[in-house]
Amino acid sequence: DIVMTQTPLSLSVTPGQPASISCKSSQSLLHSDGKTYLYWYLQKPGQSPQVLIYEVSNRFSGVPDRFSGSGSGTDFTLKISRVEAEDVGIYYCMQSIQLPLTFGGGTKVEIK
Amino acid sequence: QVQLVESGGGVVQPGGSLRLSCAASGFTFTYYGMHWVRQAPGKGLEWVAFIRYDGSNKYYADSVKGRFTISRDNSKNTLYLQMSSLRAEDTAVYYCAKDWGLLTGLFDYWGQGTLVTVSS
């Protein structure tokens, strides 16, 4: 199974400041079709998860442009350019290049 | 609008069985793969199972293989998860999630979840 490792475990951010979350996979997520199957999800408190980013860097419909994803191969980053109060929650990366689909352990983002 | 509504959760004894349902609406159910994802209390997300749009292929996490069965009834727009030989470690909120396509890993819609508690 592909192991997804996220750091840090938690992050406390002042509103308006940037935040960055790292995700590393135990195997390359680059498929022979040229796509890299890395996703980012956010689970806000008391809610179901929601997708933010697909295939490393594509924002899903309705996701604010303060969220951006980058990376390649086995190393990926989610960045929030200016954190807002509504961004609190747990962020998960996930790979789908290989079954079973696997998630990172999550990064909890709080507001200072 | 797209809605996924899970039901069937509850308290069950170890070794027991339970069937979860996920009623889908607001999209053409027969076109999309569907997943079950679970979250143990205070823990992260764990993918459980996937079924192709037509039910022809099913995939499972090793932790549930041989004990859980995913199925769907496209005439009823409903996804199921039959769980048997339940263990304490199966205690979790179970979410159904719609795949963006056939099997992309992009879960574009999630249900609200249903809690399964395995306890004597």
gemmi code that builds the backbone of each chain (N, CA, C; Angstrom):
import gemmi

chains = {
    "A": [
        ("ASP", (0.834, -1.193, 0.000), (0.000, 0.000, 0.000), (0.877, 1.254, 0.000)),
        ("ILE", (0.397, 2.299, -0.637), (1.125, 3.563, -0.642), (0.851, 4.300, 0.659)),
        ("VAL", (1.915, 4.659, 1.334), (1.795, 5.381, 2.603), (1.912, 6.883, 2.332)),
        ("MET", (0.953, 7.620, 2.868), (0.920, 9.077, 2.714), (1.272, 9.702, 4.069)),
        ("THR", (2.289, 10.523, 4.089), (2.765, 11.122, 5.335), (2.625, 12.636, 5.266)),
        ("GLN", (1.850, 13.175, 6.176), (1.632, 14.616, 6.214), (2.381, 15.258, 7.362)),
        ("THR", (2.873, 16.442, 7.117), (3.453, 17.277, 8.175), (3.075, 18.728, 7.923)),
        ("PRO", (2.900, 19.514, 9.009), (2.924, 19.072, 10.394), (1.609, 18.398, 10.777)),
        ("LEU", (1.531, 17.911, 12.002), (0.288, 17.334, 12.497), (-0.738, 18.420, 12.763)),
        ("SER", (-0.239, 19.574, 13.204), (-1.136, 20.689, 13.460), (-0.432, 22.000, 13.180)),
        ("LEU", (-1.263, 23.012, 12.985), (-0.778, 24.319, 12.567), (-1.690, 25.359, 13.182)),
        ("SER", (-1.109, 26.359, 13.832), (-1.892, 27.458, 14.367), (-1.492, 28.722, 13.613)),
        ("VAL", (-2.440, 29.337, 12.950), (-2.122, 30.416, 12.021), (-2.901, 31.688, 12.356)),
        ("THR", (-2.229, 32.801, 12.270), (-2.879, 34.100, 12.438), (-3.663, 34.418, 11.173)),
        ("PRO", (-4.906, 34.859, 11.303), (-5.663, 35.228, 10.100), (-4.885, 36.188, 9.211)),
        ("GLY", (-4.944, 35.917, 7.904), (-4.228, 36.752, 6.957), (-2.823, 36.277, 6.653)),
        ("GLN", (-2.328, 35.356, 7.483), (-0.989, 34.812, 7.248), (-1.068, 33.544, 6.396)),
        ("PRO", (0.050, 33.191, 5.760), (0.040, 31.980, 4.934), (0.209, 30.712, 5.772)),
        ("ALA", (-0.169, 29.601, 5.155), (0.029, 28.299, 5.781), (0.428, 27.304, 4.703)),
        ("SER", (1.185, 26.311, 5.122), (1.674, 25.323, 4.170), (1.654, 23.944, 4.815)),
        ("ILE", (1.181, 22.966, 4.075), (1.106, 21.587, 4.546), (1.839, 20.703, 3.542)),
        ("SER", (2.652, 19.810, 4.074), (3.425, 18.904, 3.228), (2.811, 17.503, 3.227)),
        ("CYS", (2.905, 16.855, 2.112), (2.436, 15.474, 1.975), (3.459, 14.705, 1.151)),
        ("LYS", (3.931, 13.607, 1.703), (4.889, 12.775, 0.978), (4.318, 11.372, 0.812)),
        ("SER", (4.471, 10.826, -0.376), (3.987, 9.478, -0.655), (5.162, 8.514, -0.722)),
        ("SER", (4.883, 7.255, -0.382), (5.954, 6.254, -0.364), (6.316, 5.773, -1.759)),
        ("GLN", (5.483, 6.094, -2.739), (5.764, 5.775, -4.144), (5.328, 6.951, -4.999)),
        ("SER", (5.904, 7.028, -6.172), (5.529, 8.097, -7.086), (4.040, 7.994, -7.448)),
        ("LEU", (3.400, 9.161, -7.510), (1.988, 9.208, -7.856), (1.790, 9.605, -9.321)),
        ("LEU", (2.883, 9.625, -10.074), (2.820, 9.949, -11.493), (2.433, 8.705, -12.277)),
        ("HIS", (1.313, 8.812, -12.977), (0.814, 7.697, -13.766), (1.390, 7.749, -15.181)),
        ("SER", (1.329, 6.642, -15.867), (1.815, 6.594, -17.240), (0.977, 7.464, -18.179)),
        ("ASP", (-0.217, 7.853, -17.713), (-1.042, 8.733, -18.551), (-0.634, 10.198, -18.401)),
        ("GLY", (0.387, 10.438, -17.595), (0.902, 11.788, -17.421), (0.299, 12.546, -16.266)),
        ("LYS", (-0.760, 12.007, -15.695), (-1.405, 12.671, -14.559), (-0.795, 12.172, -13.253)),
        ("THR", (-0.867, 13.052, -12.261), (-0.410, 12.693, -10.922), (-1.622, 12.696, -10.011)),
        ("TYR", (-1.896, 11.547, -9.406), (-3.169, 11.343, -8.713), (-3.060, 11.651, -7.218)),
        ("LEU", (-2.964, 12.940, -6.954), (-2.856, 13.448, -5.595), (-3.960, 14.478, -5.372)),
        ("TYR", (-4.688, 14.292, -4.269), (-5.832, 15.140, -3.961), (-5.673, 15.712, -2.562)),
        ("TRP", (-6.329, 16.844, -2.349), (-6.402, 17.453, -1.031), (-7.874, 17.620, -0.637)),
        ("TYR", (-8.165, 17.207, 0.599), (-9.512, 17.348, 1.149), (-9.446, 18.126, 2.452)),
        ("LEU", (-10.527, 18.839, 2.741), (-10.666, 19.552, 3.998), (-11.915, 19.065, 4.705)),
        ("GLN", (-11.746, 18.725, 5.968), (-12.902, 18.373, 6.786), (-13.068, 19.448, 7.844)),
        ("LYS", (-14.045, 20.292, 7.648), (-14.339, 21.325, 8.630), (-15.009, 20.699, 9.847)),
        ("PRO", (-14.906, 21.349, 10.991), (-15.486, 20.768, 12.210), (-16.948, 20.399, 12.058)),
        ("GLY", (-17.259, 19.159, 12.384), (-18.631, 18.688, 12.348), (-19.178, 18.438, 10.961)),
        ("GLN", (-18.333, 18.502, 9.942), (-18.818, 18.330, 8.568), (-18.162, 17.144, 7.883)),
        ("SER", (-18.735, 16.763, 6.757), (-18.112, 15.760, 5.900), (-16.953, 16.403, 5.154)),
        ("PRO", (-16.006, 15.601, 4.731), (-14.885, 16.159, 3.957), (-15.368, 16.782, 2.650)),
        ("GLN", (-14.534, 17.676, 2.116), (-14.821, 18.286, 0.822), (-13.514, 18.369, 0.051)),
        ("VAL", (-13.602, 18.219, -1.250), (-12.397, 18.253, -2.058), (-11.978, 19.702, -2.298)),
        ("LEU", (-10.667, 19.927, -2.220), (-10.119, 21.249, -2.510), (-9.351, 21.252, -3.825)),
        ("ILE", (-8.449, 20.279, -3.927), (-7.489, 20.235, -5.030), (-7.468, 18.822, -5.617)),
        ("TYR", (-7.439, 18.735, -6.936), (-7.301, 17.434, -7.578), (-6.097, 17.437, -8.520)),
        ("GLU", (-5.507, 16.265, -8.676), (-4.333, 16.085, -9.540), (-3.288, 17.169, -9.261)),
        ("VAL", (-2.948, 17.261, -8.013), (-1.852, 18.089, -7.481), (-2.171, 19.563, -7.365)),
        ("SER", (-2.691, 20.149, -8.452), (-2.714, 21.613, -8.482), (-4.000, 22.229, -9.028)),
        ("ASN", (-4.993, 21.424, -9.287), (-6.233, 21.942, -9.867), (-7.262, 22.194, -8.775)),
        ("ARG", (-7.662, 23.465, -8.652), (-8.686, 23.778, -7.662), (-10.043, 23.259, -8.136)),
        ("PHE", (-10.752, 22.605, -7.216), (-12.091, 22.121, -7.555), (-13.033, 23.313, -7.631)),
        ("SER", (-14.161, 23.084, -8.288), (-15.155, 24.139, -8.468), (-15.538, 24.790, -7.140)),
        ("GLY", (-15.476, 26.106, -7.107), (-15.896, 26.843, -5.928), (-14.836, 27.033, -4.871)),
        ("VAL", (-13.681, 26.439, -5.048), (-12.609, 26.573, -4.053), (-11.896, 27.914, -4.249)),
        ("PRO", (-11.764, 28.680, -3.178), (-11.136, 30.004, -3.307), (-9.703, 29.916, -3.826)),
        ("ASP", (-9.283, 30.956, -4.528), (-7.946, 30.906, -5.138), (-6.821, 31.137, -4.132)),
        ("ARG", (-7.147, 31.315, -2.859), (-6.083, 31.372, -1.859), (-5.504, 29.976, -1.581)),
        ("PHE", (-6.208, 28.949, -2.053), (-5.707, 27.576, -1.934), (-4.939, 27.211, -3.203)),
        ("SER", (-3.764, 26.651, -3.032), (-3.010, 26.194, -4.186), (-2.248, 24.927, -3.831)),
        ("GLY", (-2.071, 24.087, -4.830), (-1.337, 22.846, -4.631), (-0.172, 22.771, -5.598)),
        ("SER", (0.874, 22.127, -5.139), (2.052, 21.974, -5.989), (2.753, 20.676, -5.638)),
        ("GLY", (3.765, 20.360, -6.443), (4.552, 19.173, -6.173), (4.603, 18.232, -7.355)),
        ("SER", (5.356, 17.174, -7.164), (5.476, 16.164, -8.202), (6.046, 14.888, -7.601)),
        ("GLY", (5.833, 13.793, -8.305), (6.427, 12.528, -7.870), (5.915, 12.054, -6.530)),
        ("THR", (6.679, 12.351, -5.501), (6.328, 11.893, -4.157), (6.188, 13.020, -3.138)),
        ("ASP", (6.456, 14.235, -3.536), (6.430, 15.371, -2.611), (5.437, 16.437, -3.047)),
        ("PHE", (4.527, 16.761, -2.151), (3.447, 17.667, -2.499), (3.206, 18.671, -1.379)),
        ("THR", (2.639, 19.820, -1.771), (2.386, 20.883, -0.800), (1.048, 21.544, -1.084)),
        ("LEU", (0.315, 21.783, -0.025), (-0.894, 22.602, -0.099), (-0.566, 23.920, 0.584)),
        ("LYS", (-0.866, 25.006, -0.090), (-0.617, 26.324, 0.489), (-1.915, 27.122, 0.547)),
        ("ILE", (-2.057, 27.827, 1.659), (-3.141, 28.789, 1.805), (-2.451, 30.147, 1.883)),
        ("SER", (-2.733, 30.997, 0.939), (-1.979, 32.251, 0.853), (-2.287, 33.195, 2.016)),
        ("ARG", (-3.556, 33.259, 2.383), (-3.976, 34.106, 3.510), (-5.098, 33.367, 4.237)),
        ("VAL", (-4.759, 32.810, 5.362), (-5.724, 31.980, 6.088), (-6.892, 32.823, 6.606)),
        ("GLU", (-8.089, 32.271, 6.431), (-9.288, 32.906, 6.976), (-9.898, 31.989, 8.032)),
        ("ALA", (-10.762, 32.552, 8.841), (-11.365, 31.788, 9.932), (-12.099, 30.549, 9.417)),
        ("GLU", (-12.676, 30.626, 8.247), (-13.441, 29.503, 7.693), (-12.548, 28.360, 7.199)),
        ("ASP", (-11.244, 28.548, 7.234), (-10.322, 27.515, 6.752), (-9.941, 26.519, 7.846)),
        ("VAL", (-10.455, 26.706, 9.049), (-10.108, 25.771, 10.123), (-10.681, 24.393, 9.833)),
        ("GLY", (-9.927, 23.396, 10.245), (-10.358, 22.021, 10.032), (-9.145, 21.131, 9.866)),
        ("ILE", (-9.419, 19.927, 9.392), (-8.349, 18.964, 9.180), (-8.183, 18.745, 7.678)),
        ("TYR", (-6.963, 18.892, 7.229), (-6.637, 18.734, 5.820), (-6.006, 17.364, 5.596)),
        ("TYR", (-6.476, 16.694, 4.564), (-5.971, 15.364, 4.218), (-5.489, 15.345, 2.773)),
        ("CYS", (-4.344, 14.737, 2.548), (-3.974, 14.411, 1.174), (-4.386, 12.959, 0.927)),
        ("MET", (-4.549, 12.618, -0.330), (-4.981, 11.274, -0.697), (-4.441, 10.915, -2.065)),
        ("GLN", (-4.081, 9.649, -2.237), (-3.602, 9.199, -3.539), (-4.594, 8.222, -4.156)),
        ("SER", (-4.683, 8.247, -5.484), (-5.564, 7.289, -6.151), (-4.876, 6.637, -7.348)),
        ("ILE", (-3.552, 6.640, -7.356), (-2.862, 5.964, -8.450), (-2.944, 4.455, -8.304)),
        ("GLN", (-3.148, 4.015, -7.058), (-3.135, 2.585, -6.782), (-4.152, 2.267, -5.702)),
        ("LEU", (-4.822, 1.131, -5.867), (-5.699, 0.660, -4.799), (-4.872, -0.128, -3.789)),
        ("PRO", (-5.177, -0.024, -2.496), (-6.263, 0.781, -1.934), (-5.946, 2.278, -1.948)),
        ("LEU", (-6.995, 3.073, -2.120), (-6.815, 4.508, -1.973), (-6.383, 4.775, -0.538)),
        ("THR", (-5.416, 5.662, -0.369), (-4.910, 5.933, 0.974), (-4.814, 7.420, 1.236)),
        ("PHE", (-5.150, 7.760, 2.487), (-5.118, 9.146, 2.935), (-3.894, 9.368, 3.832)),
        ("GLY", (-3.460, 10.614, 3.876), (-2.514, 10.999, 4.899), (-3.217, 11.067, 6.248)),
        ("GLY", (-2.425, 11.216, 7.293), (-2.989, 11.208, 8.635), (-3.744, 12.467, 9.006)),
        ("GLY", (-3.585, 13.504, 8.214), (-4.310, 14.739, 8.469), (-3.457, 15.798, 9.142)),
        ("THR", (-3.762, 17.041, 8.834), (-3.130, 18.194, 9.464), (-4.235, 19.111, 9.968)),
        ("LYS", (-4.224, 19.354, 11.266), (-5.257, 20.200, 11.857), (-4.823, 21.656, 11.797)),
        ("VAL", (-5.644, 22.480, 11.202), (-5.350, 23.909, 11.104), (-6.281, 24.676, 12.030)),
        ("GLU", (-5.673, 25.463, 12.897), (-6.431, 26.283, 13.844), (-6.069, 27.747, 13.636)),
        ("ILE", (-6.927, 28.585, 14.143), (-6.694, 30.030, 14.056), (-6.157, 30.520, 15.401)),
        ("LYS", (-5.117, 31.333, 15.358), (-4.567, 31.890, 16.594), (-5.494, 32.958, 17.164)),
    ],
    "B": [
        ("GLN", (-30.120, 19.562, -6.597), (-28.739, 19.484, -6.173), (-28.432, 18.054, -5.736)),
        ("VAL", (-27.155, 17.728, -5.788), (-26.718, 16.383, -5.423), (-26.918, 16.153, -3.924)),
        ("GLN", (-27.515, 15.015, -3.629), (-27.661, 14.612, -2.230), (-27.293, 13.151, -2.077)),
        ("LEU", (-26.567, 12.858, -1.020), (-26.259, 11.496, -0.631), (-26.673, 11.354, 0.827)),
        ("VAL", (-27.584, 10.427, 1.080), (-28.115, 10.282, 2.431), (-27.908, 8.852, 2.902)),
        ("GLU", (-27.010, 8.713, 3.887), (-26.738, 7.390, 4.445), (-27.739, 7.053, 5.534)),
        ("SER", (-27.949, 5.764, 5.704), (-28.796, 5.271, 6.788), (-28.359, 3.852, 7.128)),
        ("GLY", (-28.880, 3.361, 8.246), (-28.608, 1.978, 8.615), (-27.600, 1.791, 9.728)),
        ("GLY", (-26.974, 2.873, 10.159), (-26.011, 2.755, 11.241), (-26.690, 2.435, 12.561)),
        ("GLY", (-25.882, 2.059, 13.535), (-26.428, 1.739, 14.851), (-25.420, 0.977, 15.671)),
        ("VAL", (-25.912, 0.426, 16.763), (-25.057, -0.355, 17.659), (-25.245, -1.835, 17.352)),
        ("VAL", (-24.151, -2.539, 17.209), (-24.199, -3.971, 16.894), (-23.129, -4.675, 17.715)),
        ("GLN", (-23.411, -5.908, 18.074), (-22.436, -6.670, 18.857), (-21.310, -7.191, 17.977)),
        ("PRO", (-20.154, -7.405, 18.570), (-19.060, -8.017, 17.796), (-19.521, -9.326, 17.173)),
        ("GLY", (-19.134, -9.507, 15.907), (-19.566, -10.692, 15.179), (-20.873, -10.507, 14.445)),
        ("GLY", (-21.545, -9.407, 14.713), (-22.835, -9.162, 14.103), (-22.744, -8.575, 12.708)),
        ("SER", (-23.915, -8.283, 12.147), (-24.011, -7.757, 10.789), (-24.860, -6.501, 10.753)),
        ("LEU", (-24.641, -5.732, 9.712), (-25.386, -4.490, 9.522), (-25.334, -4.151, 8.047)),
        ("ARG", (-26.395, -3.544, 7.535), (-26.365, -3.082, 6.144), (-26.601, -1.581, 6.109)),
        ("LEU", (-25.657, -0.902, 5.514), (-25.785, 0.543, 5.318), (-26.348, 0.821, 3.933)),
        ("SER", (-27.110, 1.888, 3.846), (-27.641, 2.339, 2.563), (-27.237, 3.781, 2.327)),
        ("CYS", (-27.172, 4.141, 1.081), (-26.875, 5.526, 0.696), (-27.801, 5.869, -0.466)),
        ("ALA", (-28.779, 6.707, -0.196), (-29.729, 7.118, -1.224), (-29.195, 8.335, -1.958)),
        ("ALA", (-29.088, 8.205, -3.264), (-28.513, 9.263, -4.081), (-29.590, 9.977, -4.881)),
        ("SER", (-29.414, 11.272, -5.064), (-30.328, 12.061, -5.880), (-29.598, 13.273, -6.427)),
        ("GLY", (-30.171, 13.847, -7.475), (-29.607, 15.061, -8.041), (-28.559, 14.851, -9.114)),
        ("PHE", (-28.292, 13.597, -9.452), (-27.351, 13.299, -10.533), (-27.720, 11.928, -11.104)),
        ("THR", (-27.132, 11.621, -12.260), (-27.427, 10.338, -12.900), (-26.571, 9.267, -12.250)),
        ("PHE", (-27.156, 8.601, -11.290), (-26.442, 7.642, -10.437), (-25.737, 6.578, -11.261)),
        ("THR", (-26.350, 6.146, -12.329), (-25.812, 5.032, -13.112), (-24.528, 5.377, -13.858)),
        ("TYR", (-24.151, 6.632, -13.867), (-22.961, 7.051, -14.611), (-21.678, 7.028, -13.775)),
        ("TYR", (-21.817, 6.924, -12.451), (-20.661, 7.202, -11.592), (-20.302, 6.061, -10.661)),
        ("GLY", (-18.995, 5.910, -10.438), (-18.545, 5.013, -9.397), (-18.854, 5.610, -8.034)),
        ("MET", (-18.945, 4.744, -7.052), (-19.289, 5.167, -5.702), (-18.363, 4.493, -4.697)),
        ("HIS", (-18.102, 5.221, -3.610), (-17.189, 4.738, -2.576), (-17.859, 4.750, -1.210)),
        ("TRP", (-17.301, 3.946, -0.322), (-17.520, 4.080, 1.104), (-16.182, 4.447, 1.742)),
        ("VAL", (-16.231, 5.443, 2.609), (-15.064, 5.902, 3.358), (-15.484, 5.976, 4.821)),
        ("ARG", (-14.617, 5.571, 5.731), (-14.997, 5.606, 7.142), (-14.004, 6.413, 7.964)),
        ("GLN", (-14.478, 6.795, 9.138), (-13.661, 7.592, 10.049), (-13.948, 7.144, 11.475)),
        ("ALA", (-12.986, 6.456, 12.073), (-13.121, 6.043, 13.466), (-13.136, 7.286, 14.349)),
        ("PRO", (-13.743, 7.186, 15.519), (-13.856, 8.359, 16.394), (-12.503, 9.013, 16.676)),
        ("GLY", (-12.394, 10.284, 16.348), (-11.171, 11.028, 16.588), (-10.007, 10.672, 15.676)),
        ("LYS", (-10.266, 9.898, 14.657), (-9.204, 9.437, 13.750), (-9.380, 10.007, 12.357)),
        ("GLY", (-8.468, 9.622, 11.477), (-8.494, 10.115, 10.115), (-9.415, 9.303, 9.207)),
        ("LEU", (-9.328, 9.615, 7.918), (-10.183, 8.978, 6.927), (-9.563, 7.687, 6.416)),
        ("GLU", (-10.415, 6.689, 6.201), (-9.970, 5.407, 5.655), (-10.914, 4.996, 4.536)),
        ("TRP", (-10.363, 4.806, 3.368), (-11.160, 4.306, 2.252), (-11.537, 2.852, 2.521)),
        ("VAL", (-12.787, 2.506, 2.230), (-13.293, 1.168, 2.546), (-13.542, 0.338, 1.292)),
        ("ALA", (-14.284, 0.910, 0.345), (-14.680, 0.115, -0.812), (-15.131, 1.018, -1.950)),
        ("PHE", (-15.087, 0.456, -3.151), (-15.510, 1.147, -4.378), (-16.291, 0.185, -5.251)),
        ("ILE", (-17.274, 0.733, -5.960), (-18.018, -0.056, -6.934), (-18.160, 0.759, -8.214)),
        ("ARG", (-17.924, 0.106, -9.343), (-18.056, 0.777, -10.628), (-19.507, 1.171, -10.874)),
        ("TYR", (-19.703, 2.047, -11.835), (-21.026, 2.597, -12.120), (-22.048, 1.502, -12.415)),
        ("ASP", (-21.575, 0.416, -13.020), (-22.486, -0.656, -13.409), (-22.414, -1.851, -12.466)),
        ("GLY", (-21.639, -1.722, -11.414), (-21.518, -2.806, -10.447), (-20.605, -3.932, -10.876)),
        ("SER", (-19.940, -3.776, -12.009), (-19.168, -4.889, -12.565), (-17.840, -5.112, -11.847)),
        ("ASN", (-17.323, -4.098, -11.200), (-16.072, -4.243, -10.458), (-16.218, -3.648, -9.057)),
        ("LYS", (-15.652, -4.359, -8.116), (-15.694, -3.921, -6.723), (-14.304, -4.083, -6.122)),
        ("TYR", (-13.918, -3.130, -5.307), (-12.609, -3.176, -4.669), (-12.765, -2.853, -3.195)),
        ("TYR", (-11.898, -3.466, -2.384), (-12.020, -3.328, -0.938), (-10.668, -3.057, -0.293)),
        ("ALA", (-10.714, -2.376, 0.830), (-9.540, -2.288, 1.680), (-9.293, -3.666, 2.288)),
        ("ASP", (-8.039, -3.978, 2.538), (-7.704, -5.278, 3.120), (-8.388, -5.475, 4.471)),
        ("SER", (-8.593, -4.387, 5.188), (-9.153, -4.480, 6.534), (-10.607, -4.974, 6.536)),
        ("VAL", (-11.277, -4.906, 5.397), (-12.686, -5.315, 5.343), (-12.934, -6.425, 4.323)),
        ("LYS", (-11.923, -6.772, 3.553), (-12.093, -7.766, 2.496), (-12.571, -9.083, 3.085)),
        ("GLY", (-13.585, -9.656, 2.457), (-14.124, -10.921, 2.935), (-15.206, -10.764, 3.991)),
        ("ARG", (-15.344, -9.562, 4.543), (-16.364, -9.312, 5.568), (-17.418, -8.311, 5.096)),
        ("PHE", (-17.004, -7.378, 4.261), (-17.919, -6.347, 3.765), (-18.186, -6.581, 2.281)),
        ("THR", (-19.400, -6.214, 1.860), (-19.754, -6.309, 0.444), (-20.422, -5.016, 0.017)),
        ("ILE", (-19.850, -4.399, -1.003), (-20.448, -3.191, -1.571), (-21.334, -3.609, -2.744)),
        ("SER", (-22.461, -2.958, -2.866), (-23.364, -3.242, -3.981), (-24.170, -1.981, -4.283)),
        ("ARG", (-24.897, -2.036, -5.371), (-25.725, -0.902, -5.738), (-26.937, -1.396, -6.493)),
        ("ASP", (-28.003, -0.618, -6.392), (-29.221, -0.880, -7.157), (-29.476, 0.392, -7.964)),
        ("ASN", (-29.099, 0.355, -9.221), (-29.233, 1.556, -10.046), (-30.690, 1.917, -10.321)),
        ("SER", (-31.576, 0.959, -10.198), (-32.993, 1.264, -10.395), (-33.560, 2.053, -9.211)),
        ("LYS", (-32.879, 1.952, -8.079), (-33.311, 2.659, -6.864), (-32.362, 3.790, -6.482)),
        ("ASN", (-31.340, 4.018, -7.300), (-30.345, 5.062, -6.998), (-29.780, 4.903, -5.583)),
        ("THR", (-29.455, 3.683, -5.244), (-29.014, 3.408, -3.879), (-27.753, 2.565, -3.866)),
        ("LEU", (-26.856, 2.949, -2.987), (-25.601, 2.241, -2.730), (-25.737, 1.524, -1.398)),
        ("TYR", (-25.109, 0.372, -1.291), (-25.191, -0.412, -0.050), (-23.795, -0.822, 0.421)),
        ("LEU", (-23.727, -1.075, 1.707), (-22.548, -1.728, 2.271), (-23.045, -2.764, 3.278)),
        ("GLN", (-22.915, -4.016, 2.909), (-23.269, -5.110, 3.811), (-22.039, -5.443, 4.639)),
        ("MET", (-22.187, -5.309, 5.947), (-21.063, -5.548, 6.849), (-21.353, -6.750, 7.725)),
        ("SER", (-20.442, -7.688, 7.781), (-20.623, -8.856, 8.623), (-19.348, -9.108, 9.419)),
        ("SER", (-19.447, -10.037, 10.359), (-18.311, -10.351, 11.246), (-17.690, -9.065, 11.792)),
        ("LEU", (-18.549, -8.198, 12.262), (-18.080, -6.875, 12.696), (-17.199, -6.966, 13.930)),
        ("ARG", (-16.227, -6.077, 13.958), (-15.247, -6.017, 15.043), (-15.291, -4.633, 15.683)),
        ("ALA", (-14.735, -4.538, 16.854), (-14.700, -3.247, 17.540), (-14.017, -2.188, 16.677)),
        ("GLU", (-12.997, -2.604, 15.953), (-12.241, -1.647, 15.127), (-13.004, -1.167, 13.891)),
        ("ASP", (-14.190, -1.723, 13.648), (-15.047, -1.229, 12.570), (-15.912, -0.061, 13.032)),
        ("THR", (-15.854, 0.253, 14.311), (-16.607, 1.388, 14.828), (-16.130, 2.673, 14.153)),
        ("ALA", (-17.056, 3.367, 13.510), (-16.688, 4.546, 12.731), (-17.938, 5.221, 12.182)),
        ("VAL", (-17.750, 6.434, 11.718), (-18.746, 7.068, 10.864), (-18.448, 6.611, 9.437)),
        ("TYR", (-19.473, 6.122, 8.770), (-19.318, 5.638, 7.397), (-19.951, 6.660, 6.453)),
        ("TYR", (-19.138, 7.113, 5.515), (-19.593, 8.060, 4.503), (-19.685, 7.363, 3.150)),
        ("CYS", (-20.737, 7.653, 2.411), (-20.707, 7.303, 1.004), (-20.247, 8.549, 0.252)),
        ("ALA", (-19.563, 8.306, -0.839), (-19.006, 9.413, -1.609), (-19.093, 9.092, -3.091)),
        ("LYS", (-19.434, 10.084, -3.842), (-19.549, 9.946, -5.293), (-18.191, 10.196, -5.930)),
        ("ASP", (-17.803, 9.327, -6.843), (-16.592, 9.580, -7.611), (-16.912, 10.536, -8.743)),
        ("TRP", (-15.938, 11.366, -9.076), (-16.140, 12.343, -10.143), (-16.318, 11.661, -11.490)),
        ("GLY", (-15.773, 10.473, -11.601), (-15.840, 9.750, -12.865), (-15.995, 8.267, -12.632)),
        ("LEU", (-15.180, 7.513, -13.302), (-15.255, 6.055, -13.181), (-14.551, 5.593, -11.911)),
        ("LEU", (-13.304, 5.932, -11.745), (-12.532, 5.661, -10.525), (-11.361, 6.628, -10.535)),
        ("THR", (-11.627, 7.854, -10.107), (-10.603, 8.888, -10.159), (-9.959, 9.134, -8.805)),
        ("GLY", (-10.729, 8.906, -7.748), (-10.277, 9.286, -6.420), (-10.723, 10.674, -6.038)),
        ("LEU", (-11.373, 11.347, -6.966), (-11.919, 12.661, -6.642), (-13.348, 12.429, -6.150)),
        ("PHE", (-13.540, 12.592, -4.852), (-14.863, 12.433, -4.259), (-15.516, 13.811, -4.252)),
        ("ASP", (-16.390, 14.060, -5.203), (-16.921, 15.413, -5.316), (-18.143, 15.662, -4.443)),
        ("TYR", (-18.810, 14.609, -4.012), (-19.916, 14.759, -3.072), (-19.839, 13.661, -2.023)),
        ("TRP", (-20.155, 14.054, -0.781), (-20.135, 13.133, 0.340), (-21.493, 13.188, 1.039)),
        ("GLY", (-21.878, 12.075, 1.631), (-23.035, 12.107, 2.502), (-22.658, 12.672, 3.856)),
        ("GLN", (-23.629, 12.726, 4.735), (-23.397, 13.271, 6.071), (-22.818, 12.232, 7.027)),
        ("GLY", (-22.843, 10.980, 6.596), (-22.266, 9.911, 7.404), (-23.283, 9.245, 8.300)),
        ("THR", (-23.038, 7.968, 8.607), (-23.856, 7.225, 9.547), (-22.918, 6.481, 10.495)),
        ("LEU", (-23.218, 6.546, 11.777), (-22.324, 5.995, 12.797), (-22.631, 4.525, 13.052)),
        ("VAL", (-21.591, 3.728, 12.973), (-21.668, 2.311, 13.323), (-20.832, 2.096, 14.571)),
        ("THR", (-21.451, 1.531, 15.591), (-20.747, 1.245, 16.837), (-20.808, -0.248, 17.091)),
        ("VAL", (-19.643, -0.866, 17.171), (-19.564, -2.300, 17.436), (-19.131, -2.481, 18.888)),
        ("SER", (-20.064, -2.944, 19.687), (-19.801, -3.045, 21.119), (-20.754, -4.046, 21.746)),
        ("SER", (-20.253, -4.742, 22.756), (-21.109, -5.673, 23.482), (-21.772, -4.982, 24.676)),
    ],
}
model = gemmi.Model(1)
for chain_id, residues in chains.items():
    chain = gemmi.Chain(chain_id)
    for i, (resn, *xyz) in enumerate(residues, 1):
        res = gemmi.Residue()
        res.name, res.seqid = resn, gemmi.SeqId(i, " ")
        for name, pos in zip(("N", "CA", "C"), xyz):
            atom = gemmi.Atom()
            atom.name, atom.element = name, gemmi.Element(name[0])
            atom.pos, atom.b_iso = gemmi.Position(*pos), 0.0
            res.add_atom(atom)
        chain.add_residue(res)
    model.add_chain(chain)
structure = gemmi.Structure()
structure.add_model(model)
structure.setup_entities()
